[in-house]
Amino acid sequence: MCLMVKWLQPCLLCLLSLCANAQHFPFVHYGTEEGLPDANVYDLIETKEGDLLIATERGAVIFDGLSFVNFDARKEHVYTGSIIRVFQDDTGAVWLGSHKNGIFTGQRNRISSTGIFTPTAQALAVRNQKIYIHGDKIQTIDLQNNTIKTLSESNSTDQLIAGKDQSLYLLHGRMVSAIDSSGIARKILSHPDGMSFISCEPQQNGNLLLSAAGGIMMWDGNELATLATLPEETQPNNLHQDRMGRIWFSDQHSGIYVLEHGSIHNLGKNLDLDRLTVTKIMEGSRGNIWVTTKGSGIYRFHHTYLRCFDQKEGYDGGIIHRIVNTADGRAIIAANEDLYLLDKSELNAAGFTCCILNQDLTILDSSHIAMATHDRSKSYPGEENLEAFGFTFKPYLAYATAISDSTLYLSYYANLIESRKSEERNILIQEGEDFTHRTNCLLADSNRLWQGTSKGLRLVDTNGNVLKDWTLGNDPNRSDQMELEVKELMVVENEVWVLQDQQVLRVHRTNFQVLEPMLLDRPVTGMNAMTIDLDGRLWIGSTSGLYCFENDSLQLLLHQNNGLVSSYVTSLAYEPTANQMLIGTNKGLNTLNMAQWQAHKEEKPEVNVGLIAADSDTLHLSKSEVPRISDRALLKVHFNARHLSEAGQLFYRYTLDGVDLGLSREDHINLSSLETGEHVLQAQVKTTNSDWSAPATVSFQVARPWYRSSLFFASLAFSALAIGLIVRLRIQHQSHQQRVSMIEARLEINRLQQRSLQALMRPHFSSNVIAAVRQSLKTDDRLSADTAMSQLSQLMRTNLEMAQAETVSIQNEVEWLKTYIELERFARGAHWNFELEVDSALSIHQVHIPPMLIQPFVENAIVHGMSSAEPWLQIQFTRVKETCVVVVTDNGPGINPDNKQEQHGHTSYSISLVQERLAMLTQLNNKPFTCELRSGRPDGEAFGTEVTLTLPLN
């Protein structure tokens, strides 16, 4: 009998533990729809970078909290196939054990095969340049010399277990061995009852957590202690002890269990996860429990700040209409089908039935409840159960209730208010005949009542007099009408907050002024309830979940996919004593532990510096420091962010040298046109619900451009000095050369002038004049002879003077030409018409021209042009702009068109000299001195010669 009692006692304890109420762990499920390549997941680890490396039937993937990225590198023609185990060594290298394709290693997107091909790798570890593999055998492969050593032949119960501190253990039936650094397995313990160990997890303190059929044990190096006794048919495996001391484990085809304070909670049974085939349980660095399954993907169980009361935990009341906190910390929940009492985290139903609706609920005192209801029945089944809760139930035909100074106010329509005191009806106010304004909520504020109706807001006194009416009316001049239905009212300091479908309005309690809406940044459709916590945060329940309004921003915190019974929130109540939020939905109740939620909220994401490029050139970083870059470079900085505690969108905030660059959803930022000097770029990241992370910092220096450096300016100054010196020497040289050229040109002109003078004073001219004088003397014409000799003497003297001068006045040139022509006429004894005209625009005394340029053409006209019957000669001096144009015209036979210097086969040597002088003068003065000879007179006659000299004025 005693033996039976001893045997039954632990079994009963186990059954009681297994039947204990389940602890609720909100979870998130990741399957193929969320990006997993396959629902068969065999292993996962958290990498040193903070990501999850996951082994699936279709290869390995990386999960950064937002998305799944394939790990196999098909670009390098490496196919990994089905991955069974993953491992990361101290160097950060990743090792993958596949089902049929051997062992792979590498970094993300850079996988290479090790060339080691083994059967299915059930376990994988790397230590001291050795790979430990558990396949059909337990082997060690030395990477340095490529030698393979078999530790033991394997059977179906053997397991190779790798600890986080590079410790290695071998489960072999009922024995556990430790593998030392040399690869030798040494037995450290055996099961006292001869049973085989099922699972093992090394702890950080060196202890071993073990399981066998019927129990979970802990070995501290000396003694094997039993932590929990289970039925013998239970096969606990995938052991894991989290940081809170809870032990997580699974049972084949029976889901997930948690052992805490001696009680075992079956999460699988209560969360519809009782048919999962679990392959691994692991705790992440942020306290999340990750569960991989075969065929169902991955589950992430997070913090216990949210508890659920639905049909599985005794709630079956339908829609929750109102939640009211009692003075002693309890809560009464008015549902569509029953009343509930929440006391010390236990939810109890009253068995109360109302035929239509339980609309509103008011606590009269510590033992009385007043409820507004449509129900007209005389009796309410379950009312006696309410009395067992310690309350007396008083139903009233109304939509809304409120209490002030022990007076209960009831409202059915907007213009129908009833007050009761000590169960006696004091006032019944009925105004008008319009009953279309249904009252949704009633708020007693001193000696006034705020009515939230289906058409807006009204304010009345306790006698029913309307003080202010904001309801929708027919007055088009009203600017303060509330066109939307009022769902709930709340007094906050000196304001009344009015909840409508999409906004929260504020009304001043004294002057009744309608203030601006609160939710300007993000209106939410379908808002039903609101409350405020001790920290001043506004909480709003809507048809899409629970929102929190904080720091002028409205954020969706909870919904059906992350722990709520339903996203359709119908009522809210904050209990300050327990710092707990009660959330009523259309399918059940949730309690939110605010302290634990705040702790979870403070778990910030992580952000690290990723790829950095300047002008598309990737920069290799050292301690997040970028090499010097040009001020013209485009710097692109990528950041890697993750938050495995909260899935969802990440937001980035960038600052440069302390200046906020704004918010972005991009994980990179481009910087250009940066000032020279040191710069510090920081990036922070947050999720919808978290605070900002610690900043990731990138320090870099923008180099001063070479053209702004002191060396450049020194070089520029030296170069400018050198160039200036060279230019000066060049100018001096050119000036010297110009002076030399001018001197040479003047010498050449003087030479030409001397040659012109010699040509002018040729012997036959002088002899002709002297012969003419002699003939005059013979004829006793002494006057003509004397005049001719005097003119000849003057001409020769003037020639000598003009030969030494660079220019002469037009007056002197004209006088000289007249003397020369008179002598030619005297010497030849010929008579011809002669005209010499000077333009009045020319100042003959002030305008100078080169000497002896005209005489050769006059001489040619006299010598060759006097053969006509009535010869004539014309010389004209004309001013054309800034030039003196001299035209010499005769009526002789003209010139040879093939040679303009040749007339009747005689080449004028003097004209050749003149043309050489003109070319020299053009070069010397940088102005054109030209001569043009034309046969034919201006009047159209086909004979005669016209010479045009263009001389720039000096």
Rosetta blueprint (number, residue, H / E / L):
1 M L
2 C H
3 L H
4 M H
5 V H
6 K H
7 W H
8 L H
9 Q H
10 P H
11 C H
12 L H
13 L H
14 C H
15 L H
16 L H
17 S H
18 L H
19 C L
20 A L
21 N L
22 A L
23 Q L
24 H L
25 F L
26 P L
27 F E
28 V E
29 H E
30 Y E
31 G L
32 T H
33 E H
34 E H
35 G L
36 L L
37 P L
38 D L
39 A L
40 N E
41 V E
42 Y E
43 D E
44 L E
45 I E
46 E E
47 T L
48 K L
49 E L
50 G L
51 D L
52 L E
53 L E
54 I E
55 A E
56 T E
57 E L
58 R L
59 G E
60 A E
61 V E
62 I E
63 F E
64 D L
65 G L
66 L L
67 S L
68 F E
69 V E
70 N E
71 F L
72 D L
73 A L
74 R H
75 K H
76 E H
77 H L
78 V L
79 Y L
80 T L
81 G L
82 S L
83 I E
84 I E
85 R E
86 V E
87 F E
88 Q E
89 D L
90 D L
91 T L
92 G L
93 A L
94 V E
95 W E
96 L E
97 G E
98 S E
99 H L
100 K L
101 N L
102 G L
103 I E
104 F E
105 T E
106 G E
107 Q E
108 R L
109 N L
110 R E
111 I E
112 S E
113 S E
114 T L
115 G L
116 I L
117 F L
118 T L
119 P L
120 T L
121 A L
122 Q L
123 A E
124 L E
125 A E
126 V E
127 R E
128 N L
129 Q L
130 K E
131 I E
132 Y E
133 I E
134 H E
135 G L
136 D L
137 K E
138 I E
139 Q E
140 T E
141 I E
142 D E
143 L L
144 Q L
145 N L
146 N L
147 T E
148 I E
149 K E
150 T E
151 L E
152 S E
153 E E
154 S L
155 N L
156 S L
157 T L
158 D L
159 Q E
160 L E
161 I E
162 A E
163 G L
164 K L
165 D L
166 Q L
167 S L
168 L E
169 Y E
170 L E
171 L E
172 H E
173 G L
174 R L
175 M E
176 V E
177 S E
178 A E
179 I E
180 D L
181 S L
182 S L
183 G L
184 I L
185 A E
186 R E
187 K E
188 I E
189 L E
190 S E
191 H L
192 P L
193 D L
194 G L
195 M L
196 S L
197 F E
198 I E
199 S E
200 C E
201 E E
202 P E
203 Q L
204 Q L
205 N L
206 G L
207 N L
208 L E
209 L E
210 L E
211 S E
212 A E
213 A L
214 G L
215 G E
216 I E
217 M E
218 M E
219 W E
220 D L
221 G L
222 N L
223 E L
224 L E
225 A E
226 T E
227 L E
228 A E
229 T E
230 L L
231 P L
232 E L
233 E L
234 T L
235 Q L
236 P E
237 N E
238 N E
239 L E
240 H E
241 Q E
242 D L
243 R L
244 M L
245 G L
246 R L
247 I E
248 W E
249 F E
250 S E
251 D E
252 Q L
253 H L
254 S L
255 G L
256 I E
257 Y E
258 V E
259 L E
260 E E
261 H L
262 G L
263 S E
264 I E
265 H E
266 N E
267 L H
268 G H
269 K H
270 N H
271 L L
272 D L
273 L L
274 D L
275 R L
276 L L
277 T L
278 V E
279 T E
280 K E
281 I E
282 M E
283 E E
284 G L
285 S L
286 R L
287 G L
288 N L
289 I E
290 W E
291 V E
292 T E
293 T E
294 K E
295 G L
296 S L
297 G L
298 I E
299 Y E
300 R E
301 F E
302 H L
303 H L
304 T L
305 Y L
306 L E
307 R E
308 C E
309 F E
310 D L
311 Q H
312 K H
313 E H
314 G L
315 Y L
316 D L
317 G L
318 G L
319 I L
320 I E
321 H E
322 R E
323 I E
324 V E
325 N E
326 T L
327 A L
328 D L
329 G L
330 R L
331 A E
332 I E
333 I E
334 A E
335 A E
336 N L
337 E L
338 D L
339 L E
340 Y E
341 L E
342 L E
343 D E
344 K L
345 S L
346 E E
347 L E
348 N E
349 A E
350 A L
351 G L
352 F L
353 T L
354 C L
355 C L
356 I L
357 L L
358 N E
359 Q E
360 D E
361 L E
362 T E
363 I E
364 L E
365 D E
366 S L
367 S L
368 H E
369 I E
370 A E
371 M E
372 A E
373 T E
374 H L
375 D L
376 R L
377 S L
378 K L
379 S L
380 Y L
381 P L
382 G L
383 E H
384 E H
385 N H
386 L H
387 E H
388 A H
389 F H
390 G L
391 F L
392 T E
393 F E
394 K E
395 P E
396 Y E
397 L E
398 A L
399 Y L
400 A E
401 T E
402 A E
403 I E
404 S E
405 D L
406 S L
407 T E
408 L E
409 Y E
410 L E
411 S E
412 Y L
413 Y E
414 A L
415 N L
416 L E
417 I E
418 E E
419 S E
420 R E
421 K E
422 S L
423 E L
424 E E
425 R E
426 N E
427 I E
428 L E
429 I E
430 Q E
431 E L
432 G L
433 E L
434 D L
435 F L
436 T L
437 H L
438 R E
439 T E
440 N E
441 C E
442 L E
443 L E
444 A E
445 D E
446 S L
447 N L
448 R E
449 L E
450 W E
451 Q E
452 G E
453 T E
454 S L
455 K L
456 G E
457 L E
458 R E
459 L E
460 V E
461 D E
462 T L
463 N L
464 G L
465 N L
466 V E
467 L E
468 K E
469 D E
470 W L
471 T L
472 L L
473 G L
474 N L
475 D L
476 P L
477 N L
478 R L
479 S L
480 D L
481 Q L
482 M L
483 E L
484 L L
485 E L
486 V L
487 K L
488 E E
489 L E
490 M E
491 V E
492 V E
493 E L
494 N L
495 E E
496 V E
497 W E
498 V E
499 L E
500 Q L
501 D L
502 Q L
503 Q L
504 V E
505 L E
506 R E
507 V E
508 H E
509 R L
510 T L
511 N L
512 F L
513 Q L
514 V E
515 L E
516 E L
517 P L
518 M L
519 L L
520 L L
521 D L
522 R L
523 P L
524 V L
525 T L
526 G L
527 M E
528 N E
529 A E
530 M E
531 T E
532 I E
533 D L
534 L L
535 D L
536 G L
537 R L
538 L E
539 W E
540 I E
541 G E
542 S E
543 T L
544 S L
545 G E
546 L E
547 Y E
548 C E
549 F E
550 E E
551 N L
552 D L
553 S E
554 L E
555 Q E
556 L E
557 L E
558 L E
559 H L
560 Q H
561 N H
562 N H
563 G L
564 L L
565 V L
566 S L
567 S L
568 Y L
569 V E
570 T E
571 S E
572 L E
573 A E
574 Y E
575 E E
576 P L
577 T L
578 A L
579 N L
580 Q E
581 M E
582 L E
583 I E
584 G E
585 T E
586 N L
587 K L
588 G L
589 L E
590 N E
591 T E
592 L E
593 N E
594 M H
595 A H
596 Q H
597 W H
598 Q H
599 A H
600 H H
601 K H
602 E L
603 E L
604 K L
605 P L
606 E E
607 V E
608 N E
609 V E
610 G E
611 L E
612 I E
613 A E
614 A E
615 D L
616 S L
617 D E
618 T E
619 L L
620 H L
621 L L
622 S E
623 K L
624 S L
625 E E
626 V E
627 P E
628 R E
629 I E
630 S E
631 D L
632 R L
633 A L
634 L L
635 L E
636 K E
637 V E
638 H E
639 F E
640 N E
641 A E
642 R E
643 H L
644 L L
645 S L
646 E L
647 A L
648 G L
649 Q L
650 L L
651 F E
652 Y E
653 R E
654 Y E
655 T E
656 L E
657 D L
658 G L
659 V E
660 D E
661 L E
662 G E
663 L E
664 S E
665 R L
666 E L
667 D L
668 H E
669 I E
670 N E
671 L E
672 S L
673 S L
674 L L
675 E L
676 T L
677 G E
678 E E
679 H E
680 V E
681 L E
682 Q E
683 A E
684 Q E
685 V E
686 K E
687 T L
688 T L
689 N L
690 S L
691 D L
692 W L
693 S L
694 A L
695 P L
696 A E
697 T E
698 V E
699 S E
700 F E
701 Q E
702 V E
703 A E
704 R L
705 P L
706 W H
707 Y H
708 R H
709 S L
710 S H
711 L H
712 F H
713 F H
714 A H
715 S H
716 L H
717 A H
718 F H
719 S H
720 A H
721 L H
722 A H
723 I H
724 G H
725 L H
726 I H
727 V H
728 R H
729 L H
730 R H
731 I H
732 Q H
733 H H
734 Q H
735 S H
736 H H
737 Q H
738 Q H
739 R H
740 V H
741 S H
742 M H
743 I H
744 E H
745 A H
746 R H
747 L H
748 E H
749 I H
750 N H
751 R H
752 L H
753 Q H
754 Q H
755 R H
756 S H
757 L H
758 Q H
759 A H
760 L H
761 M L
762 R L
763 P H
764 H H
765 F H
766 S H
767 S H
768 N H
769 V H
770 I H
771 A H
772 A H
773 V H
774 R H
775 Q H
776 S H
777 L H
778 K H
779 T L
780 D L
781 D L
782 R H
783 L H
784 S H
785 A H
786 D H
787 T H
788 A H
789 M H
790 S H
791 Q H
792 L H
793 S H
794 Q H
795 L H
796 M H
797 R H
798 T H
799 N H
800 L H
801 E H
802 M H
803 A H
804 Q H
805 A L
806 E L
807 T L
808 V E
809 S E
810 I H
811 Q H
812 N H
813 E H
814 V H
815 E H
816 W H
817 L H
818 K H
819 T H
820 Y H
821 I H
822 E H
823 L H
824 E H
825 R H
826 F H
827 A H
828 R H
829 G L
830 A L
831 H L
832 W L
833 N E
834 F E
835 E E
836 L E
837 E E
838 V E
839 D L
840 S L
841 A L
842 L L
843 S L
844 I L
845 H L
846 Q L
847 V L
848 H E
849 I E
850 P L
851 P L
852 M L
853 L L
854 I L
855 Q H
856 P H
857 F H
858 V H
859 E H
860 N H
861 A H
862 I H
863 V H
864 H H
865 G H
866 M L
867 S L
868 S L
869 A L
870 E L
871 P L
872 W E
873 L E
874 Q E
875 I E
876 Q E
877 F E
878 T E
879 R E
880 V E
881 K L
882 E L
883 T E
884 C E
885 V E
886 V E
887 V E
888 V E
889 T E
890 D E
891 N L
892 G L
893 P L
894 G L
895 I L
896 N E
897 P L
898 D L
899 N E
900 K L
901 Q L
902 E E
903 Q E
904 H L
905 G L
906 H E
907 T E
908 S L
909 Y H
910 S H
911 I H
912 S H
913 L H
914 V H
915 Q H
916 E H
917 R H
918 L H
919 A H
920 M H
921 L H
922 T H
923 Q H
924 L H
925 N H
926 N L
927 K L
928 P L
929 F L
930 T E
931 C E
932 E E
933 L E
934 R E
935 S E
936 G L
937 R L
938 P L
939 D L
940 G L
941 E L
942 A L
943 F L
944 G L
945 T E
946 E E
947 V E
948 T E
949 L E
950 T E
951 L E
952 P E
953 L L
954 N L
